[in-house]
Amino acid sequence: MLKTNKNYAYFILPGFVLYTLFVVFPIICVLFLGFTDWSGLGEMHLVGLKNYRTIFADSRFFPVFFNAVGNNLKYLICVWFIITPLQYVIAYALYMRIPCRNYLRFMLFLPYVISTTIVSFFAMLIFNPIFGFLNEFLTKVGLETGSWFGDPAWAFKLLILLVFWQGSGTGIMIFYSNFLDMPKEVLEASRIDGCTEKQKFFRIILPLSLPSCASIITMDTIWALAIFDLPYILGGSNGGVNGCLDFVNTVFYRYTFGSALNGKSDLGFGSSICVVMFLLMLVLSFIQNRILTRFDYNR
């Protein structure tokens, strides 16, 4: 028995060492750096809870951070209640074998393999207020043009549209694969028993697809709270006009490496932002999991 346990230990040891080195140790370092004032070079000074007091009590920083957290949460709500339901509906339409479904599957998944940088670049070309394709088209048809990403009323909506266009293919394919993997015997039995399509959907398909819904919502929550690249390219490091595209990771970048707080890089303050965001993600994930377990049909 002891020899068998040693074999297990040898098997998991490489993964355990790598995980500790590249995940656990950096997390411990970030927790420690949150209590320091350090630019990454030179002497490190312990400052206690000063960084956290700055986050929640500084009159200059707190409104910026609060606005960024609000944008993250607003984006998360859009993912939960707009993007994910649309992914589910489109996947179910493909499962119902609509015409041209193979072509639609290809076109829906294709944007996912395109780099976010390329998507942002072409979006800026299309929505550019001076030489953009959209404004030229609207001018020719006699409609009102706009500044689009320079307009706080439009910038966030266009960001959600781009996120859905580029990233919806993954969720659609997961939902679609889940539909195809459902027990054929159960579906055939429902057909023989005279179930309507509505009854089959709400009493069989929807309950059986809840595990994939939980997985996609969990992944989308993490992505929504960690979004950086798309709003950074579209709105710049300052988060766009009036902070309409300012997210927590953009704030972290600006105040950690962009010298926005004290005129110098501050890894200690950036680490404290990471810790606060980690705790927020932990709380949201806990609440989300408690809600999702109520819909687990295996319970």
Backbone hydrogen bonds, N-H to C=O, Kabsch-Sander energy under -0.5 kcal/mol:
donor,donor_aa,acceptor,acceptor_aa,energy
5,N,1,M,-2.3
6,K,2,L,-1.9
7,N,3,K,-1.9
8,Y,4,T,-1.8
9,A,5,N,-2.2
10,Y,6,K,-2.7
11,F,7,N,-1.8
12,I,8,Y,-2.1
13,L,9,A,-1.5
16,F,12,I,-2.6
17,V,13,L,-2.7
18,L,14,P,-2.4
19,Y,15,G,-2.6
20,T,16,F,-2.4
21,L,17,V,-2.5
22,F,18,L,-2.6
23,V,19,Y,-1.8
24,V,19,Y,-1.7
25,F,20,T,-2.8
27,I,23,V,-1.8
28,I,24,V,-2.2
29,C,25,F,-2.4
30,V,26,P,-2.5
31,L,27,I,-2.3
32,F,28,I,-2.1
33,L,29,C,-2.9
34,G,30,V,-1.6
35,F,32,F,-1.9
36,T,33,L,-2.1
37,D,45,H,-2.9
38,W,36,T,-0.5
39,S,41,L,-0.6
45,H,37,D,-1.5
47,V,35,F,-2.7
48,G,35,F,-1.1
50,K,47,V,-1.4
53,R,49,L,-2.3
54,T,50,K,-2.2
55,I,51,N,-1.8
56,F,52,Y,-1.8
57,A,53,R,-2.4
58,D,53,R,-0.5
58,D,54,T,-1.4
62,F,58,D,-2.5
65,F,61,F,-2.5
66,F,62,F,-3.2
67,N,63,P,-2.1
68,A,64,V,-2.0
69,V,65,F,-2.7
70,G,66,F,-2.3
71,N,67,N,-2.1
72,N,68,A,-2.3
73,L,69,V,-2.6
74,K,70,G,-2.6
75,Y,71,N,-2.5
76,L,72,N,-2.3
77,I,73,L,-2.4
78,C,74,K,-2.0
79,V,75,Y,-2.0
80,W,76,L,-2.5
81,F,77,I,-2.8
82,I,78,C,-1.9
83,I,78,C,-2.3
84,T,79,V,-2.5
86,L,82,I,-1.9
87,Q,83,I,-2.4
88,Y,84,T,-2.2
89,V,85,P,-2.5
90,I,86,L,-2.6
91,A,87,Q,-2.4
92,Y,88,Y,-2.3
93,A,89,V,-2.2
94,L,90,I,-2.1
95,Y,91,A,-2.1
96,M,92,Y,-1.7
97,R,94,L,-1.6
98,I,93,A,-1.0
101,R,98,I,-1.1
104,L,100,C,-2.4
105,R,101,R,-2.5
106,F,102,N,-1.9
107,M,103,Y,-2.4
108,L,104,L,-2.4
109,F,105,R,-1.7
110,L,106,F,-1.8
112,Y,109,F,-1.2
113,V,109,F,-0.6
113,V,110,L,-1.3
114,I,111,P,-1.3
119,V,115,S,-2.3
120,S,116,T,-2.7
121,F,117,T,-2.3
122,F,118,I,-2.5
123,A,119,V,-2.1
124,M,120,S,-2.3
125,L,121,F,-1.7
126,I,122,F,-2.3
127,F,123,A,-2.8
128,N,124,M,-0.7
132,G,128,N,-1.5
133,F,125,L,-0.8
134,L,126,I,-2.1
135,N,126,I,-0.5
136,E,132,G,-1.7
137,F,133,F,-2.4
138,L,134,L,-2.7
139,T,135,N,-2.3
140,K,136,E,-1.9
141,V,137,F,-1.7
142,G,139,T,-0.8
143,L,138,L,-3.0
150,G,147,S,-1.8
151,D,148,W,-2.1
154,W,151,D,-1.8
155,A,151,D,-2.5
156,F,152,P,-0.6
158,L,154,W,-2.5
159,L,155,A,-1.9
160,I,156,F,-2.1
161,L,157,K,-2.0
162,L,158,L,-2.3
163,V,159,L,-2.5
164,F,160,I,-2.5
165,W,161,L,-2.4
166,Q,162,L,-2.6
167,G,163,V,-2.9
168,S,164,F,-1.6
170,T,167,G,-0.7
171,G,167,G,-0.7
172,I,168,S,-2.4
173,M,169,G,-2.3
174,I,170,T,-2.1
175,F,171,G,-2.6
176,Y,172,I,-2.8
177,S,173,M,-2.5
178,N,174,I,-2.1
179,F,175,F,-2.3
180,L,176,Y,-2.1
181,D,177,S,-1.4
182,M,179,F,-1.1
187,L,183,P,-1.7
188,E,184,K,-2.6
189,A,185,E,-2.4
190,S,186,V,-2.1
191,R,187,L,-1.7
192,I,188,E,-2.3
193,D,189,A,-2.2
194,G,191,R,-1.1
195,C,190,S,-2.6
200,K,196,T,-2.8
201,F,197,E,-2.1
202,F,198,K,-2.3
203,R,199,Q,-2.3
204,I,200,K,-1.5
205,I,200,K,-2.4
206,L,201,F,-3.3
208,L,204,I,-2.1
209,S,205,I,-1.4
210,L,207,P,-1.0
213,C,209,S,-1.8
214,A,210,L,-2.6
215,S,211,P,-2.1
216,I,212,S,-2.5
217,I,213,C,-2.6
218,T,214,A,-2.1
219,M,215,S,-2.3
220,D,216,I,-2.9
221,T,217,I,-2.1
222,I,218,T,-1.8
223,W,219,M,-2.4
224,A,220,D,-2.6
225,L,221,T,-1.9
226,A,222,I,-1.0
227,I,224,A,-0.6
232,Y,228,F,-2.1
233,I,229,D,-2.2
234,L,230,L,-2.3
235,G,231,P,-2.7
236,G,232,Y,-1.6
239,G,236,G,-1.6
240,G,235,G,-1.9
241,V,149,F,-0.5
243,G,240,G,-1.5
244,C,241,V,-1.7
245,L,239,G,-2.8
246,D,243,G,-1.5
247,F,245,L,-0.6
251,V,247,F,-2.3
252,F,248,V,-2.8
253,Y,249,N,-2.2
254,R,250,T,-2.5
255,Y,251,V,-2.6
256,T,252,F,-1.9
257,F,253,Y,-2.1
258,G,253,Y,-1.0
260,A,254,R,-1.2
262,N,264,K,-0.5
263,G,259,S,-0.7
266,D,256,T,-1.7
267,L,38,W,-2.1
268,G,38,W,-1.2
270,G,266,D,-2.0
271,S,267,L,-2.1
272,S,268,G,-1.7
273,I,269,F,-1.7
274,C,270,G,-1.9
275,V,271,S,-2.2
276,V,272,S,-2.2
277,M,273,I,-2.4
278,F,274,C,-2.5
279,L,275,V,-2.3
280,L,276,V,-2.0
281,M,277,M,-2.5
282,L,278,F,-2.3
283,V,279,L,-2.4
284,L,280,L,-2.5
285,S,281,M,-2.5
286,F,282,L,-2.1
287,I,283,V,-2.5
288,Q,284,L,-2.7
289,N,285,S,-2.6
290,R,286,F,-2.2
291,I,287,I,-1.9
292,L,288,Q,-2.8
293,T,289,N,-2.1
294,R,290,R,-0.5
294,R,291,I,-0.9
295,F,292,L,-1.4
296,D,293,T,-1.2
297,Y,295,F,-0.7
299,R,296,D,-1.4
